[in-house]
Amino acid sequence: MRRKTLRPVKQESTMLQKLIRILAVTSIAAVPAVALAANPMVGGAAMYPEKNIVENAVNSKDHTTLVAAVKAAGLVETLSGKGPFTVFAPTNEAFAKLPKGTVETLLKPENKDKLVKILTCHVVAADAMSSAIDKMIKDDGGTHDVKTVGGCILKAKEKGGKITLTDEKGGVAHVTIADVKQSNGVIHVIDHVLLPK
């Protein structure tokens, strides 16, 4: 009688151990899916926080012009580096708003210096999430000067819960997708190309 009583207890114990293992494996497998949900999709592509700015940008169908410009300017290695960087990333539509022929002209080798200047006016040597930028705007009374790697001064403001950036020529970019975390910083998608003086 003892053996019959022990056998079901042992089977129940084994089944409980199997259930615990299944739950453990399931919860471990679910962790990456939860982590991915925190980063917004950009240009129809998932943005992975463990990848760098360039590795993620090449997958966005909305940033093919920016990626081509970064390559033409020779900035791939820099933006793949350790950082940290905050990149205000104009979409293809933002580049399309420039006067006709501007992008094509900028991509020519003889205009590399001008292209580098424009692109580096979109980069800040810091990891600045939107909450930090918003706090700086509030601390500075409504407008915060953002110094870029290219030497430009952008005017950051908050309007209707969204961050805007005014370039040195008076053009205004709106952050349309904020806080796209990268292994070497953060990307904020914008709807206007920021231009230097």
N, C-alpha and C positions, 0 to 999 in steps of 0.2 A: 504494500500500500504506500509506503514511503516513496518508492521510486516513481510511482505514478503521480504522486503529488508534486515531487520535485521537477519532473520533466516539464509540465506546463509552465511552472514558474521560470524555468530556464529558458523556455521558448519565448515567454513574454519578455524576459530580460533581453534576449537576443533581438527580438522585434523592436523593443524600445531603443536599443543601441543603434539599430539600422535606421530608425526614424530620426534619431538625433543626428546621425551622420548625414542623412539626406537633407535635413533642415540646415545643418552647418554648411554643406556644399551649396545649397540653394541661396543662402544668405550671402555667402562669399561671392557667388556668381552675380548676384544682384547689385553689389557695391559699385562696379564700374558703370552700370546703367544709371544709378542714382547720381554718381559723380558727373556723368555726361549731361544730365538734365540741367545742371547748374549753369553751363555755358550755352549762350544762345547760338542758334544756327545762323550762318552768314552766307549769303549767296547760294542757298540751297544745300550747303555742306555743314557737317558737324565740325565744330572747332574744339580741338583737343588741348586741354590745359598742359599736357606733358610735351606738346610740340611747340617749336618756336614760331615766331611771327611769320617768317617766310614759309615754313612747312605748312602752316594753316592757310595763309593767304593764297597760295597756289591752287587751293581746292575751291575757293569761292568764285562762282561764275560772275559775281558782281564786281570783281576786282581784277579782271584780266588786264585792263589798261594799267592799273597801278603796278601789277607784277611785272609787266613789260617795261615800264618806266624804271622800276627798281633794278632790273637786270641791265638796262641800257646805261644807267647811272653808275653801275658797278657797286651797288650797295647791298647785294645779297649776303655777302660774307659778314658785313657789319650788322645787319638786322637779324642774322642767324646767330650772332654772338651772345655773350653772357647777359649783356644789358645791365640793369633793367631799362626798358624803353616803354614809353607810351606813344603809340602811333595813332594819329587821327587819319583814318584811312578813307580817302574819297572813293566813291563808287564809279563805275563806268559812266553812269548818268551824270555824275559831277564833272568828269572830264569832258563829256559831250557838251556841257554848257559853255566851255571855253570857245573863243572865236574859232571858226572853221580853219583847219590846217595847223592849229597850235600844237596839238599832241604830236602830229607827224613831224613837225619842225623840231620840237623838243627832243624827239627820239633819235635825231641825227647825231652822229659822233661829234661833229663840230659844235654842238650845243650842249655837250655833256655837263659843263660847269654850271650853266643856267638850270639844267634839269636837276642836278645835285642840290643846288640852292633851294629850288622849289620843294623838292621831296624832303629835305632835312628841315624845312619849315613846318613839317607835319610830325616831327619827332621830338619828344622831350626825354631827356636822360633821367627818367624816374618811372616808377611803377605807380601811376596815379589813377586809381579807380574813381568813378564818378562821384561817390560819396565824399572823397577827399577833395576833389575839385570843387564840388558844391560848398563844402565847408570853407575853402579858401575864398570863394566868391563872397560868401556871407561875412567872413572875417574882414574882408577888404571893402565892405560897404556896398557890394553889388557888382563890382567888376574886379577881376583878378588878372594881373599881367602874367602871361605864360611865356617863359623864355624857351625857345626851341634850340635844338642842336645846330640849326642853320643860322642862328643869330636873329631870327625874327621874334617880334613881340606880338603875341596874340592876346586879344582881350576876351577873357572868358566871362560869360554872364549866364544867369539862369532865367528862363522865361517859360512860364506855364509848365514847370516841372521838368523842363528839358534844358540841357546845356547848349549854349551857342558860343561860337568862336568868331571873332571879327579879325580879319587879317589886316596887314599894314596898308592895303589899298581900299579898305572899307567893305570888302566882301564878307558876307556872313554865312557861316556853315552851321548847320544844326546837327547835333549828335542824334543819329537815328537808331543806332544800336550801341548801347554802352556796355562796358565791362566784359569784353571778350577776353578772358584770362589766357595767357600764354606762358610757356616755361620761362621766357625772358622778358616778361612784361605784360602789357595789356593793349588791346586794340579797341578804339571807339570808332565806329563807322560814321562818316559824315557825308553830307549831300552837296558839298561845294569844295572846289580846290582852293586851298589857302595860298595866297600869293605874297611874295616879298615886295618891298618898295621898288 
